[in-house]
């Protein structure tokens, strides 16, 4: 029994000391959990931002690369394999875009563009339309691309590689909140009453009636670009695209929209160098 007896000078742990230890351990564990939660939130935000930036970058790259080719019609080029085989009617797109007139830029609005060009370098004309489409199942708006390929006798729905596949509209990028096109039009007489010889500074550089002066088209002031007589003079297309994160961040508040989605906007100015009078 002697060896179990309390030795002189030895003391046990009091309840107060035990409570202090437990409290300190709770503080340490709480701090570790807060740091872990903070790091996890940051990782989630960075992951969502990476998806967001990839969506808007890929979407913009598609629009810029193909729109830049607008007006490149190989069937019009002497010496080309298919010279003289230009399509005599527009692709089968929904009204009001099918007016039966062959145009390099078939549609130019603030939210969509539809043009003809040989985008896949097969010496046959392609027709491409970009716009936004709302997907109710995912509650998101997507950038879509509709494409047709001319084979010398008819138009065929085409996929992203130009193969003849009736896939319909293709989603290029999802969660695209906004797509805005603006246009610079060669200011010549007869274009909506503006142009060379009207004593107007169309391009805003302080000089009137310059050769090659570009009018910055304003849909509110100048109306719609609803005829080939106007669209044929488009020389630059400016595109602005805004994407949102795939999920909301409860710790973030967007100052403009009032929701919890993060957003990224990219812009590009496209010179449509193949457009001719």
C-alpha positions as CSV (number, residue, x, y, z in Angstrom):
1,X,0.0,0.0,0.0
2,X,2.9,2.2,0.6
3,X,3.8,2.6,-3.0
4,X,0.4,4.0,-3.8
5,X,0.5,6.5,-1.1
6,X,1.0,10.1,-2.1
7,X,4.6,11.2,-1.9
8,X,5.6,14.3,-0.1
9,X,5.4,17.4,-2.3
10,X,3.2,15.8,-5.0
11,X,0.0,17.5,-6.1
12,X,-2.9,16.5,-8.4
13,X,-4.5,18.6,-11.2
14,X,-7.2,20.9,-9.9
15,X,-10.5,21.4,-11.7
16,X,-9.5,25.0,-12.5
17,X,-6.3,24.0,-14.1
18,X,-8.1,21.4,-16.2
19,X,-10.6,24.0,-17.3
20,X,-7.9,26.4,-18.3
21,X,-6.2,23.7,-20.4
22,X,-9.4,22.8,-22.1
23,X,-10.1,26.5,-22.8
24,X,-6.7,26.9,-24.4
25,X,-7.1,23.8,-26.5
26,X,-10.5,25.1,-27.6
27,X,-9.0,28.4,-28.7
28,X,-6.2,26.7,-30.6
29,X,-8.5,24.2,-32.4
30,X,-10.9,27.1,-33.2
31,X,-8.1,29.1,-34.7
32,X,-7.0,26.2,-36.7
33,X,-10.5,25.5,-38.0
34,X,-11.0,29.2,-38.9
35,X,-7.8,29.2,-40.8
36,X,-8.8,26.0,-42.6
37,X,-12.2,27.4,-43.4
38,X,-10.6,30.6,-44.7
39,X,-8.2,28.7,-46.9
40,X,-11.0,26.5,-48.2
41,X,-13.1,29.5,-49.1
42,X,-10.2,31.2,-50.9
43,X,-9.5,28.0,-52.9
44,X,-13.2,27.8,-53.9
45,X,-13.1,31.5,-55.0
46,X,-9.9,31.0,-57.0
47,X,-11.4,27.8,-58.6
48,X,-14.6,29.6,-59.6
49,X,-12.6,32.6,-60.9
50,X,-10.5,30.3,-63.0
51,X,-13.6,28.8,-64.6
52,X,-15.1,32.2,-65.1
53,X,-12.0,33.6,-66.8
54,X,-11.6,30.5,-69.0
55,X,-15.3,30.8,-70.1
56,X,-15.1,34.5,-71.1
57,X,-11.6,34.0,-72.7
58,X,-12.6,31.1,-74.8
59,X,-15.9,32.7,-75.8
60,X,-14.2,35.9,-76.8
61,X,-11.5,34.1,-78.8
62,X,-14.1,32.3,-80.9
63,X,-16.0,35.4,-81.7
64,X,-12.9,37.5,-82.5
65,X,-11.2,34.8,-84.6
66,X,-14.2,34.1,-86.8
67,X,-15.7,37.6,-87.0
68,X,-12.3,38.8,-88.3
69,X,-12.8,36.7,-91.4
70,X,-16.2,38.2,-92.2
71,X,-16.4,39.0,-96.0
72,X,-13.8,36.4,-97.0
73,X,-15.8,34.6,-99.7
74,X,-13.4,32.3,-101.6
75,X,-16.0,31.6,-104.4
76,X,-15.5,35.3,-105.4
77,X,-11.7,35.0,-105.8
78,X,-10.5,34.3,-109.4
79,X,-8.2,31.2,-109.4
80,X,-9.8,29.7,-106.3
81,X,-10.9,26.0,-106.7
82,X,-14.5,26.9,-106.2
83,X,-14.5,30.3,-108.0
84,X,-17.9,31.2,-109.3
85,X,-19.7,28.8,-106.9
86,X,-20.9,31.5,-104.6
87,X,-24.2,30.7,-102.8
88,X,-27.2,32.4,-104.4
89,X,-29.3,32.5,-101.2
90,X,-28.8,32.9,-97.5
91,X,-28.5,29.9,-95.1
92,X,-31.8,28.6,-93.6
93,X,-31.8,30.9,-90.5
94,X,-35.0,31.9,-88.7
95,X,-36.7,35.1,-89.9
96,X,-36.1,38.0,-90.1
97,X,-32.5,37.2,-91.0
98,X,-33.3,35.3,-94.2
99,X,-34.1,38.0,-96.7
100,X,-32.7,36.2,-99.7
101,X,-29.8,38.6,-100.3
102,X,-26.2,37.4,-100.1
103,X,-24.3,39.6,-97.7
104,X,-20.9,39.4,-96.0
105,X,-22.5,40.6,-92.8
106,X,-26.1,39.3,-92.7
107,X,-27.0,40.7,-89.3
108,X,-25.4,43.3,-87.0
109,X,-27.2,44.2,-83.8
110,X,-26.1,45.1,-80.3
111,X,-26.5,41.5,-79.1
112,X,-25.7,39.4,-82.2
113,X,-23.7,39.1,-85.4
114,X,-24.2,36.9,-88.4
115,X,-21.7,36.8,-91.2
116,X,-20.3,34.7,-94.1
117,X,-16.7,33.7,-94.4
118,X,-14.5,30.7,-95.1
119,X,-13.6,30.1,-91.5
120,X,-12.3,26.5,-91.9
121,X,-10.1,27.2,-94.9
122,X,-11.7,24.7,-97.2
123,X,-12.4,27.2,-99.9
124,X,-16.2,27.0,-99.3
125,X,-18.2,29.7,-97.7
126,X,-19.4,29.2,-94.1
127,X,-22.1,31.2,-92.4
128,X,-21.8,31.8,-88.6
129,X,-24.0,33.5,-86.1
130,X,-23.1,34.4,-82.5
131,X,-25.6,35.5,-79.9
132,X,-26.8,34.6,-76.3
133,X,-29.3,32.0,-75.3
134,X,-31.0,31.5,-72.0
135,X,-30.9,27.9,-70.6
136,X,-33.8,27.6,-68.2
137,X,-32.6,24.2,-66.9
138,X,-29.4,25.7,-65.6
139,X,-30.7,29.2,-65.0
140,X,-27.8,30.6,-67.0
141,X,-27.2,32.5,-70.3
142,X,-24.8,30.9,-72.8
143,X,-22.9,32.1,-75.8
144,X,-24.1,30.1,-78.7
145,X,-22.8,29.6,-82.2
146,X,-24.9,28.6,-85.2
147,X,-23.0,27.5,-88.3
148,X,-23.7,26.4,-91.8
149,X,-21.3,25.2,-94.6
150,X,-21.9,25.8,-98.3
151,X,-21.0,22.7,-100.5
152,X,-21.6,24.3,-103.8
153,X,-25.2,23.5,-104.0
154,X,-26.8,23.7,-100.6
155,X,-26.3,24.9,-97.0
156,X,-25.6,22.3,-94.3
157,X,-25.5,22.6,-90.5
158,X,-21.9,22.4,-89.4
159,X,-20.2,21.6,-86.2
160,X,-17.2,23.4,-84.7
161,X,-14.8,21.6,-87.1
162,X,-16.9,22.4,-90.2
163,X,-18.1,18.9,-90.7
164,X,-21.7,18.4,-91.9
165,X,-23.5,17.6,-88.8
166,X,-27.0,18.7,-87.9
167,X,-26.2,19.6,-84.3
168,X,-28.0,22.9,-84.2
169,X,-26.8,25.8,-82.0
170,X,-23.6,24.9,-80.1
171,X,-22.7,26.3,-76.7
172,X,-19.3,27.9,-76.8
173,X,-19.3,29.3,-73.3
174,X,-21.7,29.1,-70.5
175,X,-22.6,31.6,-67.8
176,X,-22.1,34.6,-70.1
177,X,-24.2,37.4,-68.6
178,X,-23.7,40.0,-71.3
179,X,-22.6,40.3,-74.9
180,X,-22.5,43.7,-76.6
181,X,-21.4,44.5,-80.2
182,X,-20.7,48.0,-81.4
183,X,-19.7,48.9,-85.0
184,X,-17.6,51.4,-86.8
185,X,-19.0,52.1,-90.3
186,X,-17.1,53.7,-93.2
187,X,-18.7,57.2,-93.4
188,X,-19.8,57.5,-97.0
189,X,-22.6,59.5,-98.5
190,X,-26.0,57.7,-98.2
191,X,-25.2,55.7,-95.1
192,X,-28.1,56.7,-92.9
193,X,-27.6,60.3,-93.9
194,X,-24.1,60.5,-92.5
195,X,-20.8,60.3,-94.3
196,X,-18.2,62.0,-96.4
197,X,-19.4,65.4,-97.6
198,X,-21.8,66.1,-94.7
199,X,-19.4,68.4,-92.8
200,X,-19.6,66.1,-89.7
201,X,-16.8,64.8,-87.6
202,X,-17.9,61.2,-87.7
203,X,-15.0,59.6,-85.9
204,X,-14.7,62.3,-83.2
205,X,-11.1,63.3,-83.9
206,X,-11.9,67.0,-84.5
207,X,-11.6,66.9,-88.3
208,X,-14.6,66.7,-90.7
209,X,-14.9,64.9,-94.0
210,X,-11.7,62.8,-93.9
211,X,-11.1,60.1,-96.4
212,X,-11.8,56.8,-94.7
213,X,-13.5,58.4,-91.7
214,X,-15.3,55.9,-89.5
215,X,-18.7,56.6,-88.0
216,X,-19.1,55.1,-84.5
217,X,-22.6,53.7,-85.0
218,X,-25.1,54.5,-82.3
219,X,-28.2,52.4,-82.4
220,X,-30.1,55.0,-80.4
221,X,-29.2,57.9,-82.7
222,X,-28.7,56.2,-86.1
223,X,-31.2,53.4,-85.8
224,X,-30.6,49.7,-86.6
225,X,-28.1,48.4,-89.1
226,X,-31.0,46.6,-91.0
227,X,-29.9,46.8,-94.6
228,X,-27.0,45.7,-96.7
229,X,-26.5,49.3,-97.9
230,X,-25.3,50.0,-94.3
231,X,-23.8,46.7,-93.1
232,X,-21.5,46.5,-96.2
233,X,-19.6,49.5,-94.8
234,X,-18.8,48.0,-91.4
235,X,-15.1,48.1,-90.9
236,X,-14.6,47.4,-87.2
237,X,-16.6,45.4,-84.7
238,X,-16.0,46.0,-81.0
239,X,-17.2,43.2,-78.7
240,X,-17.6,43.2,-74.9
241,X,-18.4,40.0,-73.1
242,X,-19.1,39.5,-69.4
243,X,-19.0,36.1,-67.7
244,X,-20.2,35.2,-64.2
245,X,-18.9,32.6,-61.7
246,X,-20.6,29.2,-61.9
247,X,-21.8,29.5,-58.2
248,X,-22.5,32.3,-55.9
249,X,-20.1,33.4,-53.1
250,X,-22.1,34.3,-50.0
251,X,-19.3,36.4,-48.7
252,X,-19.2,38.6,-51.8
253,X,-21.8,41.2,-52.9
254,X,-21.8,42.6,-56.5
255,X,-22.3,46.3,-56.3
256,X,-24.2,46.6,-59.6
257,X,-26.3,43.5,-59.8
258,X,-26.9,43.0,-56.1
259,X,-26.3,39.2,-56.2
260,X,-23.3,37.1,-55.0
261,X,-21.9,36.1,-58.4
262,X,-18.4,37.3,-59.3
263,X,-18.0,38.6,-62.9
264,X,-15.2,39.3,-65.4
265,X,-15.5,41.4,-68.5
266,X,-13.2,41.3,-71.6
267,X,-13.3,43.4,-74.7
268,X,-11.7,43.3,-78.1
269,X,-11.7,45.4,-81.3
270,X,-12.0,43.4,-84.5
271,X,-10.9,44.8,-87.8
272,X,-13.0,43.1,-90.5
273,X,-10.3,43.5,-93.2
274,X,-12.1,41.5,-95.9
275,X,-15.1,43.8,-96.0
276,X,-15.3,45.7,-99.3
277,X,-17.7,48.3,-100.8
